[in-house]
């Protein structure tokens, strides 16, 4: 519960800090500015979720792999190979999701 609260507070702080960066010009139409802001906010929120998910996934893979290697040192090579392949697949999916988020921007 405490970890989730820390993540939520971090996300809220990121939104507050990123808001001025996504500000529109003064001469832009109000409806277009509101639509552009919500679209940028959605893309930024999606990209943030993708990065958080990938970081948690790769971190969990690394932690569990090290724990498995400490329990069975003779299988360390196989575990390391599987860990690297899994991390590469997660990273590839992360890049794809980030590109999708940027396309909607």
NORGI-V5064 format. One record per run of one state. SS is the DSSP state (H for helix, E for strand, C for the rest). FROM is the first residue (numbers start at 1). TO is the last residue. If there is no record, write none. Layout:
SS;FROM;TO
SS;FROM;TO
This chain:
C;1;1
H;2;22
C;23;29
H;30;71
C;72;72
H;73;103
C;104;105
